[in-house]
C-alpha cells in the first residue's frame, strides 16, 4: 500500500503542465471524449480551473449522478491538493473514513478515484480534471493516461 501511495504522489510530480488555459482544456477534453467514444465508455468528463468549469461532456450511459460524483471528487481535490484516488487510498491505509479523519461529510467529499489536480510548473495547482462512470481505479487511470499522452504531444 505504501508503494501505491508513493507512486500516486509521483504521478502528481510528473504530470505537470507548462501552462493551462481554456484552449488547453478544450484540446485535452476533446482528446478524452474521442477516447471515450472509441472505447464506448459511459463517462462524464469535467475540467475546471479556479472554480470555472472550462469543459464538461457526458457520454451516453451517464446520468446526473455522475455530475454529483464529479462535484464531490472536485471538492476533495480542491481541499487537499492531491488526486481523489490518492486520498481514498491514504484513508484506506489508515483504516479511517473521511469523516473520522477530517470531520467532513462523505456526502460532500468523495475520496474515490477519478479527479486529478491540474498542476502548472512553478505555479502549483490551478484546477481539476475529473472522470466519473467507471470503477474508481479505471477513472483514475483514464485521467492520468490522458494527461500523460497530452503532455507528451505538447513537447
C-alpha positions, -999 to 999 in steps of 0.1 A, spaced: 0 0 0 28 24 8 43 18 -26 10 26 -43 7 59 -23 43 68 -33 35 61 -69 4 82 -68 23 111 -54 50 107 -81 22 110 -107 14 144 -93 51 154 -96 54 140 -131 21 152 -147 25 190 -146 16 214 -174 38 243 -187 6 264 -188 -32 257 -187 -58 279 -203 -92 275 -220 -76 262 -252 -57 236 -232 -89 224 -215 -107 222 -249 -79 202 -265 -74 178 -236 -112 174 -230 -117 167 -267 -89 141 -267 -106 124 -238 -140 124 -254 -125 109 -286 -110 81 -265 -143 76 -246 -162 74 -279 -137 50 -294 -140 27 -264 -177 33 -258 -171 44 -222 -201 56 -202 -182 85 -185 -186 122 -177 -155 143 -182 -151 176 -164 -122 202 -165 -123 231 -141 -98 259 -135 -101 282 -105 -137 272 -99 -146 280 -135 -158 250 -155 -140 250 -188 -151 217 -202 -178 192 -195 -191 163 -215 -213 133 -207 -213 102 -228 -244 80 -234 -250 58 -203 -242 85 -178 -267 104 -156 -270 133 -132 -254 110 -106 -221 112 -125 -223 150 -122 -227 147 -84 -198 124 -82 -177 149 -102 -186 177 -78 -178 156 -47 -144 145 -62 -135 181 -72 -144 194 -38 -120 168 -23 -91 176 -46 -95 213 -42 -94 209 -4 -64 186 -2 -44 193 -33 -40 156 -41 -58 132 -65 -90 118 -52 -76 83 -57 -46 91 -36 -68 105 -8 -91 74 -9 -61 50 -7 -45 70 21 -77 68 41 -79 31 34 -43 27 45 -52 45 78 -83 24 82 -105 55 86 -133 72 68 -131 108 56 -155 118 83 -133 101 110 -101 117 97 -111 151 87 -146 157 101 -161 163 67 -191 146 52 -188 119 26 -219 132 10 -200 164 2 -165 150 -5 -158 118 -24 -124 101 -18 -128 79 -49 -105 78 -79 -111 99 -110 -102 135 -101 -66 147 -106 -52 182 -98 -42 204 -127 -7 215 -117 12 242 -136 50 240 -132 62 268 -110 27 278 -100 10 249 -83 -25 235 -85 -49 256 -106 -78 232 -112 -90 197 -117 -96 171 -144 -123 146 -134 -138 114 -149 -168 96 -134 -185 64 -146 -160 36 -143 -147 18 -113 -126 43 -94 -92 28 -103 -102 29 -140 -115 65 -137 -81 75 -122 -61 56 -148 -80 72 -177 -73 107 -164 -37 100 -157 -31 83 -191 -49 112 -209 -28 138 -192 4 119 -198 -4 115 -235 -15 151 -238 17 165 -222 39 142 -244 23 156 -275 27 192 -263 65 189 -260 
